[in-house]
Amino acid sequence: MKDNKSKKQKEQTVPKKPDVSESKGSECNDKNCPIHGSLRFRGRTFTEKVVSAKSSKSAIIEINTRHYIPKYERYEKKRKRLQVHNPGCINAKEGDVVKVKECRPISKTKHFVIIKKVK
């Protein structure tokens, strides 16, 4: 009888591991989600800051670069704004630094998807 009680006590003291389906990200039903969906990546990767996240499931990031002009021996600033897909489980807000990867065209202007928040 002591063996049976000790087994029951052991079962009660061992904490259960959290189920993956119970996690916060399981609510995502987006087929274009990089974590829960079936979207494949290719090409370029950027780590940039989100400038705007007003649209649903999309955000705008800004890429600032410098271009050298040999004739004038000077640099010019260039700015590129990209629309990216913002899945519900990641839900990046304005000011977040995110990692973005290129994918197939999701819409007319969206060819990138947010993979994760860096900060």
DAKA-V785628 format. One record per residue. N is the residue number from 1. RES is the residue in one letter. OMEGA is omega in degrees with one decimal (none if undefined). D_CENTER is the distance of its C-alpha to the mean C-alpha in Angstrom with 1 decimal. Layout:
n;res;omega;d_center
N;RES;OMEGA;D_CENTER
N;RES;OMEGA;D_CENTER
This chain:
n;res;omega;d_center
1;M;179.5;53.7
2;K;179.7;52.1
3;D;179.3;49.8
4;N;179.6;48.5
5;K;-178.1;47.8
6;S;176.8;46.1
7;K;178.4;43.7
8;K;178.9;42.8
9;Q;178.4;42.3
10;K;179.6;40.0
11;E;-178.8;37.9
12;Q;-176.8;37.5
13;T;-179.5;36.7
14;V;-179.4;33.9
15;P;179.0;30.5
16;K;176.0;28.5
17;K;179.8;25.1
18;P;179.1;22.4
19;D;-178.6;21.7
20;V;-179.6;18.2
21;S;179.2;18.9
22;E;-175.5;19.8
23;S;-175.0;16.4
24;K;-175.8;14.5
25;G;-176.9;11.7
26;S;-179.5;14.6
27;E;-174.8;15.1
28;C;175.8;12.5
29;N;-176.5;14.8
30;D;179.7;12.7
31;K;178.2;13.9
32;N;177.6;11.2
33;C;-179.8;8.4
34;P;-177.4;7.2
35;I;-174.1;8.3
36;H;-177.0;11.2
37;G;-177.4;12.2
38;S;-178.1;14.1
39;L;179.6;12.3
40;R;-177.7;13.3
41;F;173.9;12.3
42;R;168.1;15.0
43;G;-167.0;16.1
44;R;177.0;14.7
45;T;178.4;11.9
46;F;168.8;11.5
47;T;-172.5;10.6
48;E;-178.1;11.7
49;K;177.3;12.3
50;V;-179.0;11.5
51;V;-178.3;15.1
52;S;177.1;15.1
53;A;-175.7;13.2
54;K;-179.9;16.5
55;S;176.8;16.0
56;S;179.1;14.7
57;K;174.0;11.5
58;S;179.3;11.3
59;A;177.9;11.1
60;I;174.3;13.1
61;I;-178.5;12.6
62;E;179.6;15.8
63;I;178.7;16.9
64;N;179.1;20.3
65;T;174.5;22.6
66;R;-178.8;26.3
67;H;-177.6;28.6
68;Y;176.1;32.0
69;I;-173.9;35.1
70;P;-177.6;38.0
71;K;-177.4;40.8
72;Y;-178.4;40.2
73;E;-178.3;38.8
74;R;174.4;36.0
75;Y;171.1;32.3
76;E;177.6;30.7
77;K;174.9;27.4
78;K;-178.5;25.1
79;R;178.4;22.1
80;K;177.8;19.6
81;R;-178.7;17.5
82;L;170.9;14.8
83;Q;-178.5;13.6
84;V;177.3;10.0
85;H;-178.0;8.8
86;N;-177.8;7.0
87;P;-177.9;7.2
88;G;-178.0;9.5
89;C;177.1;8.3
90;I;174.1;5.3
91;N;179.4;7.9
92;A;179.7;7.6
93;K;177.7;11.3
94;E;-179.3;13.6
95;G;178.4;14.1
96;D;173.0;10.8
97;V;-173.9;10.1
98;V;173.3;6.6
99;K;-173.7;6.4
100;V;-179.8;6.9
101;K;-179.1;8.9
102;E;178.9;11.9
103;C;176.5;12.8
104;R;178.8;15.8
105;P;178.1;16.7
106;I;175.9;15.2
107;S;-177.7;17.7
108;K;-175.2;20.2
109;T;-176.8;18.1
110;K;177.5;14.4
111;H;-178.9;14.0
112;F;178.8;10.4
113;V;177.5;7.0
114;I;-179.9;3.6
115;I;-179.7;2.8
116;K;172.4;2.9
117;K;177.5;5.7
118;V;178.4;8.8
119;K;none;11.4
